[in-house]
Amino acid sequence: MYRLKKRARKAFLTGRSKPLEHRIRQLKNLQRFLLEREKEIAEAIKKDLNKSEAGTQLYETLGLEGEIVLAVKKLAEWVAPRPVEKNLLTISDTVYIQPEPLGVVLIIGAWNYPWAVTIQPLIGAIAAGNAAVVKPSEVCVHTAKVMEDLLPAYIDKELYPVVTGGVSETQELLRQRFDHVFYTGNSMVGKLVMEAAAKHLTPITLELGGKSPCYIDKNCDIPIACRRVTWGKYSNCGQTCIAPDYILCEPSIQDRVLEEIKKSIKAFYTEDPKTCPDYGRIINQRHFKRIMAMTEDSTIAIGGDSDESTCYIAPTVLKDVHVNSKVMQEEIFGPLLPILTVSGVDEAINFINKGEKPLALYIFSPDDKVIKKVIAETSSGGVLANDCLVHYSVSALPFGGVGNSGMGSYHGKFSFDNLSHLRGCLIKQLKMEGVNDMRYPPHTAKKLFWARFFILKNPDLGWLGRMTLLAIIAVVAAVVLQVRGKEETVCIRTLTFPVSDLPCFSRAIVLIVALYFLCFTFTLCA
């Protein structure tokens, strides 16, 4: 592993990951891999999680293709210098932000969506010009093997090596120094990753999870709401970091909610979900036992069937659930859906705020005031009203947690920015030195006055005003330098300023200020 990381560092230092053409070529090769190896990818996930071929494309590879298409289309724009607003002191300078690669990124993937949450950060790393060591989850044995065997045949294997193995291999990787660590998983391991990265002051992105609440307003279209909640909860057998973890609703609609969820389960997965090709399995027996233990002190209202030998747990809904119930003590990450009753939106908000900040928060209501109230009075990684999961697919939105649900965000341009150093650049010229006198010793009240003016008085002149001011300042500076020994006057409308008695610095200041106000007045009138 050290050898692979060292090789990735050496390859990065050659500079070959930085040219735009290289990045685009690697991204297109990655897309070709997803298309040409579609069968191998689907077969591996079928063995690991019992996902269907169509489900694999829908939830794993289709989104990756979309991210690649977006990155290829927008990359020239993303890598370009980004001009920033100037002030009076920098009006004649070049000021911009230049994105640059961080270096070598370590990507530690998760097992629940082994391609989506491992390759999506890789897309961002490649787009940003980095090298990346990819560590897929060892829990998805077959998927990790496909990634290790086939990915290096499509993308630069020196810049983007794949490392497989278990806990000890991951720990060994974390002992090494990287320029960024991107981890997807649970908060317990996330703390260990953060601790290891801190030894090298390595920045990290933690995509974790948590108990994502779902509030259902009594006035909403309950059949549609429950249909969407059912889909969001039981996709991938509930093993989704942004799945609705529990429902909050008023007692008056609880029976209706149960009835509609039961209808939707039957519509999606037939009367026997165990035989349905679109219903998955729990990843292993350890997680199977963990999930089943959560049902012990609650009432099973729907489902409850299980088969340990095949890691099958039916879509299950629990009622008579309380804050101290076992199912409410940790993220479920399985096909159990507890329902808790509240008196209304205010109690729901209070309940949510007593827990850790979740990765997602769901609100079902036809009332914009209710939706905005929940958004304003809670905190979460993301918010989605009247649907589940789909905000993950919007590349224009940052995806990430807050507090215990993670730090940092990605998707689309946010992936690029997250895995880039946004370098501030200011390029000045060795001219107009008189304007700089205000910052040089000896410091005086007069110099402080002008410094305060130039730093604090910065109305937005707009593009035309800035260009006009820049041109005027350039002309004034040239005039001041040429007429040091002569008597000048500056006439602006009806005002006349005798400046022959002033030193060069003061004359320049007076002229610039006068013209500044002229320009400002012009832009206001325009």
MITIKOL-569349 format. One record per residue (C-alpha): residue in three letters; x, y, z; residue number from 1. Coordinates in steps of 0.5 Angstrom, whole numbers. Example, Ala and Ser with C-alpha at 12.3 -4.5 7.8 and 13.67 -1.06 7.14 Angstrom:
# MITIKOL-569349
code ALA	px 25	py -9	pz 16	pos 1
code SER	px 27	py -2	pz 14	pos 2
END
This chain:
# MITIKOL-569349
code MET	px 0	py 0	pz 0	pos 1
code TYR	px 6	py 5	pz 2	pos 2
code ARG	px 9	py 3	pz -5	pos 3
code LEU	px 2	py 5	pz -9	pos 4
code LYS	px 1	py 11	pz -5	pos 5
code LYS	px 9	py 13	pz -6	pos 6
code ARG	px 8	py 11	pz -14	pos 7
code ALA	px 1	py 16	pz -14	pos 8
code ARG	px 5	py 22	pz -11	pos 9
code LYS	px 11	py 21	pz -16	pos 10
code ALA	px 6	py 21	pz -22	pos 11
code PHE	px 3	py 27	pz -19	pos 12
code LEU	px 9	py 31	pz -18	pos 13
code THR	px 10	py 29	pz -26	pos 14
code GLY	px 5	py 34	pz -27	pos 15
code ARG	px 1	py 30	pz -32	pos 16
code SER	px -6	py 30	pz -28	pos 17
code LYS	px -6	py 37	pz -28	pos 18
code PRO	px -7	py 39	pz -36	pos 19
code LEU	px -15	py 40	pz -38	pos 20
code GLU	px -14	py 35	pz -43	pos 21
code HIS	px -11	py 29	pz -39	pos 22
code ARG	px -17	py 30	pz -34	pos 23
code ILE	px -22	py 30	pz -39	pos 24
code ARG	px -19	py 24	pz -42	pos 25
code GLN	px -19	py 20	pz -36	pos 26
code LEU	px -26	py 22	pz -34	pos 27
code LYS	px -29	py 19	pz -41	pos 28
code ASN	px -25	py 13	pz -40	pos 29
code LEU	px -28	py 12	pz -33	pos 30
code GLN	px -35	py 13	pz -37	pos 31
code ARG	px -33	py 8	pz -42	pos 32
code PHE	px -31	py 3	pz -36	pos 33
code LEU	px -38	py 4	pz -33	pos 34
code LEU	px -41	py 2	pz -40	pos 35
code GLU	px -37	py -3	pz -42	pos 36
code ARG	px -37	py -7	pz -36	pos 37
code GLU	px -44	py -6	pz -34	pos 38
code LYS	px -45	py -13	pz -34	pos 39
code GLU	px -39	py -15	pz -29	pos 40
code ILE	px -41	py -9	pz -24	pos 41
code ALA	px -49	py -11	pz -24	pos 42
code GLU	px -47	py -19	pz -23	pos 43
code ALA	px -42	py -17	pz -17	pos 44
code ILE	px -47	py -12	pz -14	pos 45
code LYS	px -52	py -18	pz -14	pos 46
code LYS	px -48	py -22	pz -10	pos 47
code ASP	px -46	py -17	pz -5	pos 48
code LEU	px -53	py -14	pz -4	pos 49
code ASN	px -58	py -18	pz -8	pos 50
code LYS	px -59	py -11	pz -13	pos 51
code SER	px -63	py -13	pz -19	pos 52
code GLU	px -59	py -10	pz -26	pos 53
code ALA	px -64	py -5	pz -27	pos 54
code GLY	px -63	py -3	pz -20	pos 55
code THR	px -56	py -2	pz -20	pos 56
code GLN	px -56	py 2	pz -26	pos 57
code LEU	px -62	py 7	pz -23	pos 58
code TYR	px -58	py 7	pz -16	pos 59
code GLU	px -51	py 6	pz -18	pos 60
code THR	px -48	py 8	pz -25	pos 61
code LEU	px -53	py 12	pz -28	pos 62
code GLY	px -52	py 18	pz -23	pos 63
code LEU	px -44	py 17	pz -24	pos 64
code GLU	px -45	py 18	pz -32	pos 65
code GLY	px -49	py 24	pz -31	pos 66
code GLU	px -43	py 27	pz -26	pos 67
code ILE	px -38	py 25	pz -31	pos 68
code VAL	px -42	py 28	pz -37	pos 69
code LEU	px -43	py 35	pz -33	pos 70
code ALA	px -36	py 35	pz -31	pos 71
code VAL	px -33	py 34	pz -38	pos 72
code LYS	px -38	py 40	pz -40	pos 73
code LYS	px -36	py 45	pz -35	pos 74
code LEU	px -29	py 43	pz -33	pos 75
code ALA	px -26	py 49	pz -37	pos 76
code GLU	px -30	py 53	pz -34	pos 77
code TRP	px -29	py 50	pz -27	pos 78
code VAL	px -21	py 51	pz -28	pos 79
code ALA	px -21	py 58	pz -30	pos 80
code PRO	px -19	py 64	pz -26	pos 81
code ARG	px -25	py 67	pz -22	pos 82
code PRO	px -25	py 74	pz -22	pos 83
code VAL	px -27	py 77	pz -16	pos 84
code GLU	px -29	py 84	pz -14	pos 85
code LYS	px -24	py 90	pz -13	pos 86
code ASN	px -24	py 95	pz -8	pos 87
code LEU	px -21	py 102	pz -9	pos 88
code LEU	px -14	py 100	pz -7	pos 89
code THR	px -14	py 94	pz -12	pos 90
code ILE	px -18	py 97	pz -18	pos 91
code SER	px -12	py 97	pz -23	pos 92
code ASP	px -9	py 90	pz -20	pos 93
code THR	px -11	py 83	pz -23	pos 94
code VAL	px -15	py 80	pz -17	pos 95
code TYR	px -17	py 73	pz -18	pos 96
code ILE	px -18	py 66	pz -15	pos 97
code GLN	px -14	py 60	pz -18	pos 98
code PRO	px -17	py 53	pz -17	pos 99
code GLU	px -11	py 48	pz -16	pos 100
code PRO	px -10	py 41	pz -15	pos 101
code LEU	px -9	py 39	pz -7	pos 102
code GLY	px -5	py 33	pz -9	pos 103
code VAL	px -6	py 26	pz -7	pos 104
code VAL	px -13	py 24	pz -4	pos 105
code LEU	px -15	py 18	pz 0	pos 106
code ILE	px -22	py 16	pz -2	pos 107
code ILE	px -25	py 11	pz 3	pos 108
code GLY	px -32	py 8	pz 0	pos 109
code ALA	px -38	py 5	pz 3	pos 110
code TRP	px -41	py -2	pz 2	pos 111
code ASN	px -49	py 0	pz 1	pos 112
code TYR	px -48	py 4	pz -5	pos 113
code PRO	px -41	py 1	pz -7	pos 114
code TRP	px -40	py 5	pz -14	pos 115
code ALA	px -44	py 11	pz -13	pos 116
code VAL	px -40	py 13	pz -6	pos 117
code THR	px -33	py 11	pz -8	pos 118
code ILE	px -33	py 13	pz -16	pos 119
code GLN	px -37	py 20	pz -15	pos 120
code PRO	px -31	py 23	pz -10	pos 121
code LEU	px -26	py 20	pz -15	pos 122
code ILE	px -30	py 24	pz -21	pos 123
code GLY	px -29	py 30	pz -17	pos 124
code ALA	px -21	py 28	pz -15	pos 125
code ILE	px -20	py 27	pz -23	pos 126
code ALA	px -23	py 33	pz -25	pos 127
code ALA	px -19	py 37	pz -20	pos 128
code GLY	px -13	py 35	pz -22	pos 129
code ASN	px -11	py 30	pz -16	pos 130
code ALA	px -8	py 23	pz -16	pos 131
code ALA	px -13	py 19	pz -12	pos 132
code VAL	px -12	py 12	pz -8	pos 133
code VAL	px -19	py 9	pz -8	pos 134
code LYS	px -20	py 4	pz -2	pos 135
code PRO	px -27	py 0	pz -4	pos 136
code SER	px -31	py -3	pz 2	pos 137
code GLU	px -28	py -10	pz 4	pos 138
code VAL	px -36	py -11	pz 6	pos 139
code CYS	px -38	py -12	pz -1	pos 140
code VAL	px -33	py -17	pz -3	pos 141
code HIS	px -35	py -18	pz -10	pos 142
code THR	px -35	py -11	pz -12	pos 143
code ALA	px -29	py -9	pz -9	pos 144
code LYS	px -25	py -15	pz -13	pos 145
code VAL	px -29	py -12	pz -20	pos 146
code MET	px -26	py -5	pz -18	pos 147
code GLU	px -19	py -8	pz -17	pos 148
code ASP	px -19	py -12	pz -23	pos 149
code LEU	px -22	py -8	pz -28	pos 150
code LEU	px -21	py 0	pz -26	pos 151
code PRO	px -14	py 0	pz -28	pos 152
code ALA	px -15	py -2	pz -35	pos 153
code TYR	px -19	py 4	pz -36	pos 154
code ILE	px -16	py 10	pz -32	pos 155
code ASP	px -8	py 11	pz -30	pos 156
code LYS	px -7	py 6	pz -25	pos 157
code GLU	px -1	py 10	pz -23	pos 158
code LEU	px -5	py 16	pz -21	pos 159
code TYR	px -11	py 12	pz -19	pos 160
code PRO	px -9	py 6	pz -16	pos 161
code VAL	px -14	py 1	pz -12	pos 162
code VAL	px -13	py -2	pz -6	pos 163
code THR	px -17	py -7	pz -3	pos 164
code GLY	px -17	py -10	pz 4	pos 165
code GLY	px -20	py -10	pz 11	pos 166
code VAL	px -19	py -6	pz 17	pos 167
code SER	px -12	py -7	pz 18	pos 168
code GLU	px -11	py -5	pz 11	pos 169
code THR	px -15	py 2	pz 12	pos 170
code GLN	px -11	py 3	pz 18	pos 171
code GLU	px -5	py 3	pz 15	pos 172
code LEU	px -7	py 8	pz 9	pos 173
code LEU	px -9	py 12	pz 15	pos 174
code ARG	px -2	py 12	pz 18	pos 175
code GLN	px 0	py 15	pz 11	pos 176
code ARG	px 0	py 23	pz 9	pos 177
code PHE	px -5	py 25	pz 4	pos 178
code ASP	px -7	py 32	pz 2	pos 179
code HIS	px -14	py 30	pz 3	pos 180
code VAL	px -18	py 24	pz 6	pos 181
code PHE	px -25	py 23	pz 3	pos 182
code TYR	px -29	py 18	pz 8	pos 183
code THR	px -36	py 15	pz 7	pos 184
code GLY	px -39	py 11	pz 13	pos 185
code ASN	px -41	py 12	pz 20	pos 186
code SER	px -40	py 17	pz 25	pos 187
code MET	px -36	py 12	pz 30	pos 188
code VAL	px -31	py 10	pz 24	pos 189
code GLY	px -31	py 18	pz 22	pos 190
code LYS	px -28	py 20	pz 28	pos 191
code LEU	px -22	py 15	pz 28	pos 192
code VAL	px -21	py 18	pz 21	pos 193
code MET	px -21	py 25	pz 23	pos 194
code GLU	px -16	py 23	pz 29	pos 195
code ALA	px -12	py 20	pz 24	pos 196
code ALA	px -12	py 25	pz 19	pos 197
code ALA	px -11	py 30	pz 25	pos 198
code LYS	px -4	py 28	pz 26	pos 199
code HIS	px -2	py 30	pz 19	pos 200
code LEU	px -6	py 36	pz 19	pos 201
code THR	px -10	py 33	pz 13	pos 202
code PRO	px -17	py 36	pz 11	pos 203
code ILE	px -22	py 31	pz 11	pos 204
code THR	px -29	py 30	pz 8	pos 205
code LEU	px -34	py 26	pz 12	pos 206
code GLU	px -40	py 23	pz 9	pos 207
code LEU	px -44	py 20	pz 15	pos 208
code GLY	px -51	py 19	pz 16	pos 209
code GLY	px -56	py 19	pz 22	pos 210
code LYS	px -63	py 19	pz 24	pos 211
code SER	px -66	py 23	pz 18	pos 212
code PRO	px -73	py 25	pz 21	pos 213
code CYS	px -80	py 25	pz 16	pos 214
code TYR	px -85	py 29	pz 19	pos 215
code ILE	px -92	py 28	pz 15	pos 216
code ASP	px -97	py 34	pz 16	pos 217
code LYS	px -104	py 32	pz 17	pos 218
code ASN	px -107	py 36	pz 11	pos 219
code CYS	px -102	py 33	pz 6	pos 220
code ASP	px -104	py 28	pz 1	pos 221
code ILE	px -103	py 22	pz 5	pos 222
code PRO	px -103	py 16	pz 0	pos 223
code ILE	px -98	py 20	pz -5	pos 224
code ALA	px -93	py 22	pz 1	pos 225
code CYS	px -93	py 15	pz 4	pos 226
code ARG	px -92	py 12	pz -3	pos 227
code ARG	px -86	py 16	pz -3	pos 228
code VAL	px -84	py 15	pz 4	pos 229
code THR	px -84	py 7	pz 2	pos 230
code TRP	px -80	py 8	pz -4	pos 231
code GLY	px -75	py 12	pz 0	pos 232
code LYS	px -74	py 8	pz 6	pos 233
code TYR	px -74	py 1	pz 3	pos 234
code SER	px -70	py 2	pz -3	pos 235
code ASN	px -63	py -2	pz -2	pos 236
code CYS	px -67	py -6	pz 4	pos 237
code GLY	px -67	py 1	pz 8	pos 238
code GLN	px -59	py 1	pz 7	pos 239
code THR	px -59	py 8	pz 5	pos 240
code CYS	px -55	py 14	pz 9	pos 241
code ILE	px -61	py 19	pz 7	pos 242
code ALA	px -67	py 14	pz 8	pos 243
code PRO	px -72	py 16	pz 12	pos 244
code ASP	px -71	py 14	pz 19	pos 245
code TYR	px -77	py 15	pz 23	pos 246
code ILE	px -84	py 18	pz 22	pos 247
code LEU	px -87	py 24	pz 26	pos 248
code CYS	px -94	py 25	pz 25	pos 249
code GLU	px -101	py 27	pz 29	pos 250
code PRO	px -104	py 21	pz 32	pos 251
code SER	px -111	py 22	pz 28	pos 252
code ILE	px -107	py 20	pz 22	pos 253
code GLN	px -103	py 14	pz 24	pos 254
code ASP	px -108	py 9	pz 22	pos 255
code ARG	px -108	py 12	pz 15	pos 256
code VAL	px -101	py 12	pz 14	pos 257
code LEU	px -100	py 5	pz 16	pos 258
code GLU	px -105	py 3	pz 11	pos 259
code GLU	px -102	py 7	pz 6	pos 260
code ILE	px -95	py 4	pz 7	pos 261
code LYS	px -98	py -3	pz 7	pos 262
code LYS	px -101	py -1	pz 0	pos 263
code SER	px -95	py 1	pz -3	pos 264
code ILE	px -90	py -4	pz 0	pos 265
code LYS	px -95	py -9	pz -4	pos 266
code ALA	px -95	py -5	pz -10	pos 267
code PHE	px -87	py -5	pz -10	pos 268
code TYR	px -85	py -11	pz -8	pos 269
code THR	px -91	py -16	pz -8	pos 270
code GLU	px -95	py -20	pz -3	pos 271
code ASP	px -88	py -24	pz -2	pos 272
code PRO	px -82	py -19	pz -2	pos 273
code LYS	px -78	py -25	pz -1	pos 274
code THR	px -79	py -27	pz -8	pos 275
code CYS	px -79	py -20	pz -11	pos 276
code PRO	px -72	py -19	pz -15	pos 277
code ASP	px -73	py -11	pz -14	pos 278
code TYR	px -72	py -12	pz -6	pos 279
code GLY	px -65	py -13	pz -3	pos 280
code ARG	px -62	py -16	pz 3	pos 281
code ILE	px -58	py -14	pz 9	pos 282
code ILE	px -51	py -14	pz 7	pos 283
code ASN	px -49	py -19	pz 12	pos 284
code GLN	px -51	py -23	pz 19	pos 285
code ARG	px -48	py -18	pz 24	pos 286
code HIS	px -52	py -13	pz 21	pos 287
code PHE	px -58	py -17	pz 21	pos 288
code LYS	px -58	py -19	pz 28	pos 289
code ARG	px -57	py -12	pz 30	pos 290
code ILE	px -63	py -9	pz 26	pos 291
code MET	px -67	py -15	pz 29	pos 292
code ALA	px -65	py -13	pz 36	pos 293
code MET	px -68	py -6	pz 35	pos 294
code THR	px -75	py -9	pz 34	pos 295
code GLU	px -75	py -12	pz 41	pos 296
code ASP	px -79	py -7	pz 45	pos 297
code SER	px -84	py -4	pz 40	pos 298
code THR	px -90	py -7	pz 36	pos 299
code ILE	px -89	py -9	pz 29	pos 300
code ALA	px -95	py -6	pz 25	pos 301
code ILE	px -93	py -9	pz 18	pos 302
code GLY	px -88	py -14	pz 16	pos 303
code GLY	px -83	py -17	pz 21	pos 304
code ASP	px -82	py -23	pz 17	pos 305
code SER	px -74	py -25	pz 17	pos 306
code ASP	px -69	py -31	pz 15	pos 307
code GLU	px -62	py -30	pz 18	pos 308
code SER	px -60	py -35	pz 13	pos 309
code THR	px -61	py -31	pz 7	pos 310
code CYS	px -60	py -24	pz 11	pos 311
code TYR	px -68	py -23	pz 9	pos 312
code ILE	px -72	py -18	pz 13	pos 313
code ALA	px -79	py -16	pz 10	pos 314
code PRO	px -81	py -9	pz 10	pos 315
code THR	px -83	py -7	pz 17	pos 316
code VAL	px -86	py -2	pz 20	pos 317
code LEU	px -86	py -1	pz 28	pos 318
code LYS	px -91	py 3	pz 32	pos 319
code ASP	px -92	py 4	pz 40	pos 320
code VAL	px -85	py 7	pz 39	pos 321
code HIS	px -82	py 12	pz 44	pos 322
code VAL	px -76	py 16	pz 45	pos 323
code ASN	px -72	py 11	pz 49	pos 324
code SER	px -74	py 5	pz 45	pos 325
code LYS	px -68	py 1	pz 42	pos 326
code VAL	px -70	py 3	pz 35	pos 327
code MET	px -69	py 10	pz 37	pos 328
code GLN	px -62	py 10	pz 40	pos 329
code GLU	px -58	py 9	pz 33	pos 330
code GLU	px -59	py 10	pz 26	pos 331
code ILE	px -63	py 4	pz 23	pos 332
code PHE	px -60	py 3	pz 16	pos 333
code GLY	px -65	py -3	pz 15	pos 334
code PRO	px -72	py -4	pz 13	pos 335
code LEU	px -75	py -2	pz 20	pos 336
code LEU	px -79	py 4	pz 20	pos 337
code PRO	px -82	py 7	pz 27	pos 338
code ILE	px -88	py 12	pz 27	pos 339
code LEU	px -88	py 16	pz 33	pos 340
code THR	px -94	py 21	pz 34	pos 341
code VAL	px -93	py 28	pz 36	pos 342
code SER	px -98	py 34	pz 37	pos 343
code GLY	px -96	py 38	pz 31	pos 344
code VAL	px -91	py 41	pz 27	pos 345
code ASP	px -88	py 45	pz 34	pos 346
code GLU	px -87	py 38	pz 38	pos 347
code ALA	px -84	py 35	pz 31	pos 348
code ILE	px -79	py 41	pz 31	pos 349
code ASN	px -77	py 40	pz 38	pos 350
code PHE	px -76	py 33	pz 38	pos 351
code ILE	px -72	py 33	pz 32	pos 352
code ASN	px -68	py 39	pz 35	pos 353
code LYS	px -66	py 34	pz 41	pos 354
code GLY	px -62	py 29	pz 37	pos 355
code GLU	px -56	py 30	pz 33	pos 356
code LYS	px -56	py 34	pz 26	pos 357
code PRO	px -59	py 29	pz 21	pos 358
code LEU	px -56	py 28	pz 14	pos 359
code ALA	px -63	py 29	pz 11	pos 360
code LEU	px -70	py 32	pz 13	pos 361
code TYR	px -76	py 30	pz 10	pos 362
code ILE	px -83	py 34	pz 10	pos 363
code PHE	px -89	py 33	pz 7	pos 364
code SER	px -94	py 38	pz 7	pos 365
code PRO	px -98	py 43	pz 2	pos 366
code ASP	px -97	py 49	pz 6	pos 367
code ASP	px -91	py 53	pz 5	pos 368
code LYS	px -91	py 56	pz 11	pos 369
code VAL	px -90	py 49	pz 15	pos 370
code ILE	px -84	py 47	pz 10	pos 371
code LYS	px -81	py 54	pz 11	pos 372
code LYS	px -82	py 54	pz 19	pos 373
code VAL	px -79	py 47	pz 19	pos 374
code ILE	px -73	py 49	pz 15	pos 375
code ALA	px -72	py 55	pz 19	pos 376
code GLU	px -72	py 52	pz 26	pos 377
code THR	px -68	py 46	pz 25	pos 378
code SER	px -61	py 44	pz 22	pos 379
code SER	px -59	py 38	pz 17	pos 380
code GLY	px -55	py 36	pz 12	pos 381
code GLY	px -60	py 37	pz 7	pos 382
code VAL	px -68	py 38	pz 7	pos 383
code LEU	px -73	py 35	pz 2	pos 384
code ALA	px -80	py 37	pz 2	pos 385
code ASN	px -86	py 32	pz -1	pos 386
code ASP	px -81	py 27	pz -3	pos 387
code CYS	px -75	py 23	pz -1	pos 388
code LEU	px -68	py 21	pz -3	pos 389
code VAL	px -68	py 25	pz -10	pos 390
code HIS	px -64	py 31	pz -8	pos 391
code TYR	px -58	py 27	pz -8	pos 392
code SER	px -59	py 27	pz -15	pos 393
code VAL	px -59	py 34	pz -16	pos 394
code SER	px -52	py 36	pz -18	pos 395
code ALA	px -53	py 43	pz -17	pos 396
code LEU	px -54	py 42	pz -10	pos 397
code PRO	px -48	py 41	pz -5	pos 398
code PHE	px -49	py 34	pz -1	pos 399
code GLY	px -46	py 33	pz 5	pos 400
code GLY	px -48	py 33	pz 13	pos 401
code VAL	px -47	py 38	pz 19	pos 402
code GLY	px -45	py 36	pz 26	pos 403
code ASN	px -45	py 29	pz 27	pos 404
code SER	px -48	py 27	pz 20	pos 405
code GLY	px -41	py 30	pz 17	pos 406
code MET	px -37	py 35	pz 14	pos 407
code GLY	px -36	py 38	pz 7	pos 408
code SER	px -40	py 37	pz 1	pos 409
code TYR	px -39	py 34	pz -6	pos 410
code HIS	px -43	py 33	pz -13	pos 411
code GLY	px -42	py 37	pz -19	pos 412
code LYS	px -38	py 43	pz -18	pos 413
code PHE	px -38	py 42	pz -11	pos 414
code SER	px -34	py 36	pz -11	pos 415
code PHE	px -29	py 40	pz -16	pos 416
code ASP	px -28	py 46	pz -11	pos 417
code ASN	px -28	py 41	pz -5	pos 418
code LEU	px -22	py 37	pz -8	pos 419
code SER	px -19	py 44	pz -10	pos 420
code HIS	px -15	py 49	pz -6	pos 421
code LEU	px -18	py 56	pz -8	pos 422
code ARG	px -12	py 60	pz -9	pos 423
code GLY	px -12	py 67	pz -8	pos 424
code CYS	px -8	py 71	pz -13	pos 425
code LEU	px -7	py 79	pz -13	pos 426
code ILE	px -2	py 81	pz -18	pos 427
code LYS	px 0	py 88	pz -18	pos 428
code GLN	px 5	py 93	pz -22	pos 429
code LEU	px 11	py 97	pz -19	pos 430
code LYS	px 8	py 103	pz -21	pos 431
code MET	px 4	py 109	pz -18	pos 432
code GLU	px 8	py 108	pz -11	pos 433
code GLY	px 5	py 115	pz -9	pos 434
code VAL	px -2	py 112	pz -7	pos 435
code ASN	px 2	py 107	pz -3	pos 436
code ASP	px 5	py 112	pz 2	pos 437
code MET	px -1	py 112	pz 6	pos 438
code ARG	px 1	py 105	pz 9	pos 439
code TYR	px 9	py 107	pz 10	pos 440
code PRO	px 12	py 109	pz 16	pos 441
code PRO	px 12	py 114	pz 19	pos 442
code HIS	px 4	py 113	pz 21	pos 443
code THR	px 0	py 120	pz 21	pos 444
code ALA	px -7	py 121	pz 23	pos 445
code LYS	px -8	py 124	pz 15	pos 446
code LYS	px -5	py 117	pz 13	pos 447
code LEU	px -10	py 114	pz 17	pos 448
code PHE	px -16	py 118	pz 15	pos 449
code TRP	px -14	py 116	pz 7	pos 450
code ALA	px -13	py 109	pz 9	pos 451
code ARG	px -20	py 109	pz 12	pos 452
code PHE	px -23	py 112	pz 6	pos 453
code PHE	px -20	py 107	pz 1	pos 454
code ILE	px -21	py 101	pz 5	pos 455
code LEU	px -28	py 102	pz 8	pos 456
code LYS	px -32	py 107	pz 3	pos 457
code ASN	px -33	py 102	pz -3	pos 458
code PRO	px -40	py 103	pz -6	pos 459
code ASP	px -41	py 98	pz -12	pos 460
code LEU	px -40	py 102	pz -18	pos 461
code GLY	px -42	py 96	pz -23	pos 462
code TRP	px -38	py 94	pz -29	pos 463
code LEU	px -38	py 101	pz -32	pos 464
code GLY	px -36	py 105	pz -26	pos 465
code ARG	px -30	py 101	pz -25	pos 466
code MET	px -28	py 101	pz -32	pos 467
code THR	px -29	py 109	pz -32	pos 468
code LEU	px -25	py 110	pz -25	pos 469
code LEU	px -20	py 105	pz -27	pos 470
code ALA	px -19	py 109	pz -34	pos 471
code ILE	px -19	py 116	pz -30	pos 472
code ILE	px -14	py 114	pz -25	pos 473
code ALA	px -9	py 112	pz -30	pos 474
code VAL	px -10	py 118	pz -33	pos 475
code VAL	px -9	py 122	pz -27	pos 476
code ALA	px -3	py 118	pz -24	pos 477
code ALA	px 0	py 120	pz -31	pos 478
code VAL	px -1	py 127	pz -31	pos 479
code VAL	px 1	py 128	pz -23	pos 480
code LEU	px 8	py 125	pz -25	pos 481
code GLN	px 9	py 130	pz -31	pos 482
code VAL	px 7	py 136	pz -27	pos 483
code ARG	px 10	py 136	pz -21	pos 484
code GLY	px 13	py 143	pz -21	pos 485
code LYS	px 7	py 146	pz -25	pos 486
code GLU	px 1	py 150	pz -22	pos 487
code GLU	px -5	py 145	pz -24	pos 488
code THR	px -12	py 146	pz -22	pos 489
code VAL	px -17	py 141	pz -23	pos 490
code CYS	px -24	py 143	pz -25	pos 491
code ILE	px -30	py 138	pz -24	pos 492
code ARG	px -37	py 142	pz -25	pos 493
code THR	px -36	py 148	pz -21	pos 494
code LEU	px -31	py 146	pz -16	pos 495
code THR	px -24	py 148	pz -17	pos 496
code PHE	px -18	py 145	pz -13	pos 497
code PRO	px -11	py 148	pz -13	pos 498
code VAL	px -6	py 143	pz -11	pos 499
code SER	px 0	py 146	pz -13	pos 500
code ASP	px 2	py 147	pz -6	pos 501
code LEU	px 1	py 139	pz -4	pos 502
code PRO	px 6	py 134	pz -4	pos 503
code CYS	px 6	py 129	pz -10	pos 504
code PHE	px 2	py 124	pz -6	pos 505
code SER	px -3	py 129	pz -3	pos 506
code ARG	px -4	py 131	pz -10	pos 507
code ALA	px -6	py 124	pz -13	pos 508
code ILE	px -10	py 123	pz -7	pos 509
code VAL	px -14	py 129	pz -8	pos 510
code LEU	px -15	py 128	pz -16	pos 511
code ILE	px -17	py 121	pz -15	pos 512
code VAL	px -22	py 122	pz -9	pos 513
code ALA	px -25	py 128	pz -14	pos 514
code LEU	px -26	py 123	pz -20	pos 515
code TYR	px -28	py 118	pz -15	pos 516
code PHE	px -34	py 122	pz -13	pos 517
code LEU	px -35	py 124	pz -20	pos 518
code CYS	px -35	py 117	pz -23	pos 519
code PHE	px -40	py 115	pz -17	pos 520
code THR	px -45	py 120	pz -19	pos 521
code PHE	px -45	py 118	pz -26	pos 522
code THR	px -46	py 111	pz -24	pos 523
code LEU	px -52	py 113	pz -20	pos 524
code CYS	px -55	py 117	pz -25	pos 525
code ALA	px -54	py 112	pz -30	pos 526
END
